[in-house]
Amino acid sequence: MNILFIGDVVGQPGRRALERALNSLIDRKRVDFTIVNVENAAGGFGLTVELFEELSKLPIDVFSSGNHIWDKKEIYPVLDSSDRLLRPANYPPGNPGRGWTVQSTPAGVKVGVLNLQGQVFMPAHADSPFRVADEELARIGEDVKVIIVDFHAEATSEKVAVGWYLDGRVSAVLGTHTHVQTADETVRPGGTAYLTDAGMTGAYEGVIGFARERIIEKFLAQTPRSFETAKRDIRLSGALVAVDEETGRATGIERIQVKVE
């Protein structure tokens, strides 16, 4: 089976990329299951209820996220009510939402999706992604063979380490958060596909999805600036993972990047 994973959707340009390119990509690559990270969908910061309803009309099976999912408090009730919208599992108990889900393909294959957040250089103090991964995988259960992990983290070393730690226990570990697609796609010896960062779905003319002038001003002045999303060179980025549905082992991984304009 083929699983499509789409990296951080940034603002209106990222949403437009999904609307224009997702259906044809799913048809062309014969995709059976689609996961999209939406933590930056609302102007680059968080997700609104209206946008979640809009994105839910697209052929997306699971929505993952990261530290910015908390930016719009209106989404908190949806985090509790929806079994398709995830937040990182390793936030302390008592926070809204869930960190993993199991959904089925049209053919009836169960697919588990686990969302984790890194600790190194991250703004929020999440629990250990290593220990929480152990706990959540035990809850998902051994009957679910196909499991995809969205690891939302800053440090490359932490991402690589988690990829090795989970090798042979999940189908894929795919990184998000840095918005820059890496070129290190591989299938580990235990059968886990790995990519340090799936890249950004949004406008590439700026700085990780935002208008470059404001970002440069902030670096020069070292004082806060309001950000707005960039507008041009829109691309959809992610990864396509081929998985043996009987064993859950990955048989291949391909980087995806589609120019929308």
N, C-alpha and C positions, 0 to 999 in steps of 0.2 A: 504494500500500500504506500501511497505518497502523502506526506504531510507537509503542508506549506506553513511556514512561520514568517510573519511579517514584523520587522523591527519598528521601533518607536514612531508612531504617527504624530507628526508635529503640525498642529493647527489646521487651518482651512486648506493650505496646499497639500498636506498629507491626506486629509479626508478626500480631496479631489482626486488624488492619485489612486486611492482605493476605489472610488466610484468609477473611474475611467479604465483602470487596468486590471482590477481583481478578477472579474468574471472571465475575461479572455485568458488570463494567466491560469486560472483553475482549469479551464477547458483544454488549453494547450499542453499543460503538464499532467493532465489526468489526476488532479488532486482529489483525495478522499476526505481530507480533514484540514481545516484552516484555523490557525491561531494568530491573533493580532494584538500587539502591545499598544494600548491606547492611553497611557498615562499623560501624554502631552497633547491630547486631541483638542482640548479647549484652549486655543491661543498659545499653546506650548506648556500650559500649566494645568494639569488635572483634566477632569471629565465632568460634563454636565449631564443631567437627566435627558434633556432634549437631544443632545448629541449621541448619547448611548442608544436612545430609541431610533435615531437616524441610522447609526451604524449597524444596528441589529437587523435592519432590512437587507443588508448585504450578506453574501454567503460566508459568514464567519461563525465557527462553532464555539470558540472560546476567546474571551478577551482577557489578556494578562495586563499587568501594570508594574508600578514601582513606587518610589518615594513620593512622586507628585500626585498620586491618586488621592492624597489627603487634602489637596489644595482647594477643592470645591466641596464644601460640606454638604451640599444638596445631594451628592451622590451616595452619601453614607447609607441611607435606607435601602438603596439599590444593591449596595454591597452585601447587605444582609438578606435581601429577598431573592436575588438572582444567583443561580448556580452556574452561570456562564461568565460572570465577571469576577475576576480574581484580584486580590491584593497580596503582597508578599506574605508567605506563611509565617515568617520568623519575627513578626511584630509581637509585642507582649500580649498575653491574654486580656480580653476585655475590649479590644478594638473591633470595629465593625468588620463584617465580611469573612471570607474564607480564603485559604491559600492554595487549595487544590480542588479539582473536580474530576469526575469521570463522565464522559459523554460517549455516545455511540455514533458510528458512521452509518450511512444508509444501508450498508451491508450487515450491520449488527456487530461490528468490531468495537470493543470498548477501548477508549483512549483516555488515559489519565494525563492531566496537565498540572504540574506543580510550579508555583511561582515563589522564588526566593530572592532575597536582597542581600547584597554584600555588606560587610562591616568596614572595610578599609576605605578611608577618604569619603565616606558617605555622610550626608547631613543628619541622618537619624540613627539612633543606636538600636539597631535590630539585634536579635539573638543570633547565636552561631548558625550560619546556614548549613554547616556540616551536621551538627547535632539535630537540628530541626528537620533536615532532609531524612535522616534516619527515622525519626518519629513519624513523619508524614507518609513516608513510603510504607511503613508498617500498617498505617491506617488505610492506605489505598488497597493493600492486599495483594497477594501473589496471583490472584486470578486475572488481574489486569496486566497484560504482558507489554502493551505499548504505552510508554510513559515519556512525555516530553517535559523538560525543565526549562523555564525561562529564568535565567539567573541575572538579575538586574544589579549590576555592580560596576564600580569605577576601576579598581585595580586589576590589571591584566593577570598578575600573579595569582590573585585570589580566584579569578575565573578559571584559570588553567588548573589550579589545585582542586577546585570543586569538580571540574571535568574528569580528572583522574580519580577522585574519591568515589564518584558515582559510576565509573566505568563498569559495565557489566550488570548494573542494577537498573538503568533507565535506557530508553532508546536514544535520547539526545539531550545534550546540555547546550543551550543556545543563549549567548550573552546579549544583553541589551544595556542601555543607559548612556554609553559614550557617543552614540549617533554616528560613529565612523565604522564602516564595514571593514572587518579584518580579512586577511587572505590565508587563514590557517585552518580551513575546513579539513576535517579528517574523520576517520572512523577508528576509534581506539581499539586496542586488542580484544577487549571484552565485548565489543559490539555496540558501543555508545558513540553516536555521531557527535562531533564537537565543533563549535565555532565561537571564538572569543566575543565577537559582536556582530549581530545580524545587520547592523546599519540602520539608517534613518529613512523613513518615508515622509518626504516633505521637500522643501525648496533648498537646493544646494548652492545657490549663489551667495548665501550668507555664511554665518558661523553656527554650525550645528543646528541649522533651521531658523535662525534669527537674523534680522537685518544687521549687516556687518558694521554699519556706522555706529550704532549704539554700543555694540560689544567693544569696538576699538576705543571709543570714548571712555568706557569704563576701565579698560586696561591702562589707558593713558592717565586718567584722573584719579583712579583708585577710589572712586566714590560711586554710589549706586546710580543706575540708570534704568528707566523703564524699557522693557524689551517689546519688540513687535516681530512677527514672523517675516521671514524673507518671502519673496514672491516668485522668483524665476528659477528655471532649471529644476523642475519638479521630477522626482524619481520615487519609485516604489522599491524598497530594498528588503531582503530577507534571505531565507534559505529553504531549499526543498530537501526533505529527508525521506529516503526510501527505507521502509521497515518491513521485515518479515513478520507478518501479523501473528504467526504461530508461536514464535520465540520472543518477539519483541526486540530482536537484534537489528541494528541498522545495517543496511547493505550499501548505502551510499549517501553522500551529501553534496549538494550543489548550491553555490552562492547564486542569489537572484538579485538583479537590478534592472528595472524597466524604466526608461525615460518616458515621461508622460507628455512633455512639450519640448 
